[in-house]
Amino acid sequence: MSDRLPVELYTAAQTRALDAAIIQAGTPGFELMQRAARAGWRALQQHWPQHRQITVLCGGGNNGGDGYLIARLAQQAGWQVEVLTLVEPQRLQGDAALAWQAAREAGVPIRPWQAATALHGVVVDALLGTGLQGEVRSPWREAIEAINASGLPVLAVDIPSGLDADRGCVLGVAVRAEVTVSFVGLKPGLLTGAGPDLSGELQFAALAEAPAAAVQPWGRRLTMDECLGWLPLRRPSAHKGLFGHLLLIGGEHGMGGAVALAAEAALRSGAGRVSVLTRTRHVAGLLARCPEVMVHAWEGDTPLPALLEQADCVAVGPGLGQGDWGRQLLQAVLALDCPRLLDADALNLLAQSPGLLGTSCLITPHPAEAGRLLGVATGAVQADRPQALQQLQQRYGCAVVLKGAGSLVGSPDSGPWLCSDGNPGMAVAGMGDVLSGICAALLAQGLTAGQAAALGVLLHAQAGDRIAMRHGRVGMLAGDLLSVVRDIINQREQQA
């Protein structure tokens, strides 16, 4: 899906500005509406050619106008069509009024929606566009609930009604679509938070070419063509010292697997040397699993080893725990002046005494950890993921990966980026530890914190997608990604 989508992402306001710029450049608004309708009609034919029946629910703005014109195209093709309106057509203005007139002249049956109205065929959601402010109110709420309760396939026009185009949160209630066709500018809310659940298969139609530099985008989707180029190709004379010495710290009692996964992920991602500082009881098991790792034991009753000062990059958190042992190690890492990565329990400890970390540092919280770091509930983070990303950057002064569906990446000097790759099969224990190892290895190899975050997230997500394509989503293990990450990185080396 993501390969067919544009890279640039635009907020709802930016998309409206793009639309205005296109019109000002010479393409009439009604022509754009007709093109949007044709894109929606193509999606209907592509996905549900056997149905030959649609029910279109139309609102009062341009989104509703798109719906009227889709209905006209279906009527002209011999499909059985009905339009249900939630705004009296006589109240429509501008291009939406022209669209209603065109549908009426084509003989499309149009009548007001009522709660008892039965829906048939494929439901076309043209109720509420990107301009929705606040929670969905009656009767729109009841119409959306009726769509979701119908059990019928749903095509959403531009955006599922009730989904916030910028934040990816549900505004009280939202349509759950099987296919969404979005127009003009790709909205971040379709790709993060609840967006992927509600949008189904996402298609995009630009409708027209926008004037050069008409509107600056909010951010960009992560793409391998852009990100993998940050990692230098290896010269024939390369040696391990050129690719960094990474120290991973973690593995409290009972949690040795977390730091082991991170260590192996770091080696598979190209770090020259990987050391681990962990509890004594994990040393033998870690060496047995991965003898390439240099493992050091520390129990908290002796001075911290000089290893902390010798590493090019330090990552702390996988299996760290929140006891005195982990707290001492985190304080030592925070005092270092080298690239650092903090994850898992290092973030939970950091939340108890927040402070600036610096631009060479990277944190990788999931939504609950992000809530602790910001002093808010997890729901508040998910209600506005882009804002949470920005607040984390500002509070801690570092690069941030806000994990979750549609992971967001930003740093003080780059981003924001959004990862549209990945799949729900990756929702298993250990995936975050693998991501930490990948990102830390990239930091050790000299990428900036923002670059390491962006490329690491993308490598992690695409590796998960490759595993899902080969074996399915259910039963995926975090360790399954390790060799696949290596394969993705080596594609560029092999093509050079």
N, C-alpha and C positions, 0 to 999 in steps of 0.2 A: 504493500500500500504506500509506504512512505516514499518509495522511489518515484512515484508519480505525482507527488505533492511539491509545491514550490518551497524554496528554502526560507524566504522571508515570511515573518509573522506580523500581523497588523491587528491592533485593537479595534473595537467597534468604531470608535471615533476616527481612527486613522483610515479604516475602510470607507467610512462615509466621505472622508476627505479625498481618498483615491477616486471614489465614484464621481465626486464633484469635479475633480481634475480631468477625468476622462470625458465628462459631458462638456466641460469648458473647451476641451481640445477638439470637439467637433462631433462626438457620438451622442445622439439624442438619448435622453433617459428612457424613452419608450422602446428604443431599439435595444438598449441594454436589457430591459425587462423581457423583451422577446427572446433574446439570446439566452437569458437565464431559464426561461420556460423551455426552450429547446433542449438545454442541457438536462433539465429535470425529466423531460419526456424521453430522452435517450436512456436515462437511468431506469425508468419504468420499463421500457422495452427490453433493456438488457437483462434485468433481474426477474421480471415477472411477465414474460411474453404470453404465458398461458392464461393469465387471469382475465385480461381484456375487460376489466371493470375497475373503476376507481371511485372513491369518495374523497372529495377535496374539501378540507376545512379552511376557510379563508378569513383572515383578519382584516384590519382596516388600513394597513400601510402598504409599502411596496412588496412586502412579503406576501400579503394577500393578493396583490396584483400578479405576482408570479404564479400563484395558484390558479387564478382565473385563466391565464393564458395556457397553463399546462392542461387545464380542463378542455379548453378549446381545441388544442392539438389532439387530445385523445378522442374527443367527439368527432373531429374530422377524419380520424383513422378508423372510425367504426366501433370504438369501445363504448361500453355502457358507462355513463358519467353522471355524477351528481355533485353539485357544489352546495355545501352548507355554510352559511355565513354567520359570523358573530358580530358583524357590524353592518348596519343597514347600507346597502349599496349606494343609496342616494346621498349618504354622508361622505363617500369617498371623494378624494381630490386628486388632481394631477394625473400622473401615469396610472395609478391604481384605478381611477375612474375610467380611463380609456380602456384598461384591461377588462374591467367588468362589462363595459359596453360591447367590446369585441366578443366576449364569451356569450353574452345575451343574444347578439346578432347571429352567432353560430348555432343557436338553439340549445345551448347548454342548460339543463334544468338547474335552477338556483332557488333555494329556499332557506329560511332561517333555521339555524341549529336549535334543537330542543333536547333536553336531557334524555327523553325517551327515543330519540331518533336512532334508528339502526344504521350501522355502518356496514359497507359491503366492499368486497374486492380488496384492492390495495388502498390504504389510507394515505393521502397526501397531506402532510402537516405544513400549512402555509398560514399559521395563526399569528405567531409573534416572532419578529425578527430580532436583530441585535440591539434595538433601541430600548428593550425592556428595562425599566428601572424599578427595583423593589420586587417584592414577592408577587407571584401570579394571583390575581383576584378573580372572584366570580364574575361572569360565567366561564371565563377562560379556564379556571381551575377544573371545573366540572367537565369541560370539553376535553382537556388533556387527560383527565382520569378515565374518561370514556374511551379515548383512543387506546390507552394502555390496557384497559380491561377487555378490549374487543378481541384480542388474540390474533388480529389481522396483521399482515406485513405493513410496514410504515416507511414511507419516503419522507424525510425532512427536507424542507426547502431552505437552504442557506445555513440553518442551525436548528436543532431540535428546540421547539418552543419551551421556554422555561429554563434553558441552560444559559448561564452567564457567559457571554462571548469572550470576555477578558480573563475571568478567574477560573472557569471550569467548574463552578459550583451550581447547585440546583437552587433556583429561586422559589422555594416552596414546593413546587411540583414541576416535572418536566417530561416531555415526550421521550419515549424510548424507541428509537428508530433502528431499522435494519440497514438503511442506507441514508446517508446525508450528502447532498450536493451543495457545496459552499461556493460562493461567488466573490469575485473582485480581489479580496484579500483573505488569506488564510488566517483564521482567528486562533489564538493560543488556547482559548477555552475549549475548543474542540478536541484538543490533544493532551490535556492535563486534567488532573482531578477526576471528576465524574464524566468529563467529556468523552473519553474513549468508550465508556459503558453505554452512553446514551446515543452516540453518533452512529454506531455500527460501522459498516464499511464507509470510509470517507472518500469522496470524490471532490475534485476542484475544477472550476471553470473560471478562467480569468475574465471572460467576456470581451475584453478589449485590452490593448496595451496601454498602460498608464504612461503619461509623459515622464521623461527621465527625471529622476530625483524629485518627483512631485511630493512624495510623503516619505519620511524616513520610517522604517519599520520599527516595531517594538523590540524585536529580537529575531533570532534565526533558529531554524531546526539544525540539529547536529547531522552532518553528513561526513562519510568517510573520505570523500574526495578532498574536503577541506582539512579535516582534523589529522588524518594520518600523515599528511605532508609536514606536520610539525616535528615528527620524529625523524632525525637525520638517518640517512642510509649509512650502512657500516662499510668502512673502507677495508680493503684486503689486509692492511697492516693493523687492524683493530685488536685491542687486548681488553681484558676484563676491567682494567682500571678506568677505561673511558666511559663505562656505562654505570658507574656509581656503586657505592657501598651503602646498602639500605639496612637499617636496623629496625626490626619489628619487635614491639614490646607487648606482651599479653600472655594469657594462659594461666589464669588463677586456677586453684584447685577445681577439678571437674570441668574445665573449659579449655583444655589444651587443643582440641580440634579446631577452634576458631583461629588461633594464631598459626597453626599448621596449614590450614587452607590459604590464609593470607600469604604465608611464605612461599608456598608452591606457586600461587598465582603470580607473585612478584618475579620469580625465576622465569616462568613461562612468558612474562611480559617484557623480558629483556634486561632486567637488572644484572649488573656484572657480578656483584656479590650480595648475598643476603645472609644477615645474622639475625638470630632470635634471642631475646632475653626473656626467660620464662621461669616457671617453678621447676625445681629439681626433678620432680616425678614425671615431667613431660619430656625430659631430654631424650631418653632412650626411644620412646615411641616416635618422636619427631625425626630422629636420625634414621630410624628404621623406615619411616615413610618416605623421607626425602634426604638422602645422605649428602646432597649438594649444599644443604643449609648448615651454617655454622651456628651451633646451639650453645648458649651460655645460661647457666643457672644462677639465680639470685633469690635468696629467701628473706631479705630485708634486715638481716642481722649483721651485715658487713657493709663497708662503704660501697657505693655504686661503682660499677666497673668503668674504667676509662673508655670503654667501648662507646659510650654515649657521645663523647667528644670526638671520636674518631670517624663516625659515620658521616656520609654525605647527606643523608636524609634519614629521618626517624619517623616511624609510624607507630602510634600507640592507641590501644583500645580493644582489639579483638580478644574477647575472653578476659579482659583486664579485671573485672570485678570492681566493686566500690568500697572495698575494705582498705585497711592501712597500707597493705602491700601495693595495691593499685594507685592509691593516693600519692604515695612517695614517688612512684615512678612517673606519674603525670607531672608532678611539681618539677621534677628534674628535667623532663622534656620541655616544659614551658619556659625554662630558663635558658634553653639552647638558642643559638643563633644560626640555625640551618633550616632548610626546608623541612616542614613537619606536616604530618597528617594526623588528625584526631577523629576517632570514630567510636561508636558503641559506648561502653562505659566511660571512656575518656570524656565523652560529651556529657554524660549524666553527672560526672564529677565537675566538669567545667561549669555546668549550669548553676552549681552551688556558689561559685565565685567568678562570675563572668568578667572578661576583660579583653582588651585588644590583643590580637594574636599576630598581626602583621601580614603583609601582602604575600609572603612566601609560604604561608600556612594554608592548609585546606581542611575543612570540616565536611563530613558527609552524613548529616542526620536524616533519619526517616521522620515522618510527620510528628510522632509522639516525642522524639528527641528534640525536634525543632521547637515544639511547644514548650518543653522544659527550658531550652536555651533562651526563649523569648519571654518566659513567664506567663504563657497563655495556654488555653486548652488545645488539645489536638484538633478539635473541630474548628477552632479559629484559624489554625494554619491551613486546613483544607478548604475553608471558606474563601481564602484569598491567597493562593500559593505564590503568585508573583510578588505580592506585597511581603509575604513572609520571607521569601528569598532576599528581597531588598533589605528588610529589617535585620536579617542575620548578617548580611555583609556590613551594614552600618555599625551594628553593635560589636562585632568581633573583628572588623577590619581585615577580612581574609576572603579567600575563595570559598565558595559554598556549593555543595551538591545537595539539593533538596530532593530526596529520593521519593519514589512512589510512581503511580501511573503517570506518564509524561514527566519524568524527572526534569528538574530545572537546574541549570548551572549558571553561576555568575561569579565574577571577581571584581575587585576595585577597578581594574583596567580593561575588562573585556566582558562580553555577554550582554544581556542574558541569552542563553541558549536553552532549547527545549529538545529533549530526546523523544522522538516519536516511534522508536524501535523498542523491542522488549515484549514480553507476553506474560500472562498470569501463571504459567508454569514455573516462573522464576520466584514465585511467592513461597519460598521454602527457607529453612534455616541454613545459614552459612553463605547465602548469596552476598550479603553485605561484607563479609570477611573477604570474599574473593574480590569484590570491587575495591576494597581498601588496598589489597595487595597489588592490584593492577595500577591504581592511581599512584600509589607510593613508588612503584617501580618507574613510572614515567617521570615523577618528580626527581628521582635519583639520577635519571638519565639526562637531566638538564632542562626539561620542559618547565615553563612557568606553572604556578599553581592553577591558574585558570585553564591553561592548555591541558595539563595533566588531568584535571577534573573532567573537562569536556571529552577528550579522547578516551579516558578511562571509562566513563559512563557509556559511551557509544560502543566501545569494544565489548564491554560486559553485556549490553543489550543485544547486540547483533550475534554474539556467541550464543546467547539464550535462544534467539530466534532460529539459528541453524540447528541447534539440538532439537527444538520443537518440530521443525520440518522433517527431521530424520526419524525421530522416535515418538513424537507426540509430546504434549505438555505435562500430562499427569505422570508423576514419578521422576521428574527431572531432579537431579542432585546438583548442588553447588559445584562439586568436583568435576561434573561432566563438562563444565565450561573451560577447564584449564587448557587442554590441548587445542580447543577450538580458537581460543584467544590467540594462541601462538600461530595458528594457521592464518588468521586474518592479518596479523602483523606481517607475516612472511609473504603474503601476496604482493605487497609493495616491493619487498626486497627481491623477489623473483622476477618482477616486471622491470626492475631497474637495469 
